Amino acid sequence: MPIPQCAIRGRGFAWLALLLSFSLTGISHEPVSAGPDDLQIEITKKGLGKEVVITQGSREWYMLVEVTPENTVVLRQEKDQDKYLVDESETHDRPLAPIEVDGAIADYVNSVKTRVHKK
């Protein structure tokens, strides 16, 4: 049984809305909250990739997704004042698609939020 055209158009619109929300939110981010103990999140586009800086008082989380035509490098750092708690990188043997970059950034932000709120 064929799928009605209105169902296909509806799904297409949902994908378009999702992609637009990713691309629009990735341009820049205002701080999530203004309090001294709340997270401030800034996302910026870097070439084909993106970077995110999350701060809370003296703590800082950083993630860079650098995409080249040959590969992708993901860098994650976490520091408290001047002491690095996490400093790791990984290399993927292919360039990530823009939606994959957005997903990696969103997952990182959500993981930081979850870890901060559990403490």
C-alpha positions, 0 to 999 in steps of 0.5 A: 500500500503506497504512503499518502503524499501528505504523510511524506510531505509532513515528514519532509517538513519535520526533517527540514525544521529539525535541520534548520533548528540545528543550523540556527542554534549552532551559529551562536548561543547566549548564556543559558543562565545569568547566575554565578553558579549556572552554566554559560554555553557558547557555541561557535562555528569553526570552518566545517566544524564547531566548538563549544565552551561551557563555563560555571564559575572557575570550571570550564568544559571545551569541545572542538570538532574540527572537520577537514575533507580527509578526517575529523578531530574531536578535542575535549577538555575540562578544567577547574581553575588552571588544573586540567581534569580531562584532556583527550582527543580522537581522530575519525578517518572521515569527515563528519557531516554537519548533522553529525557535528551538531549531534556531537556538540549537543550530546556533549552539552547535555552530558555536561549539564547532566554531570553538573546537576547530579553533583 
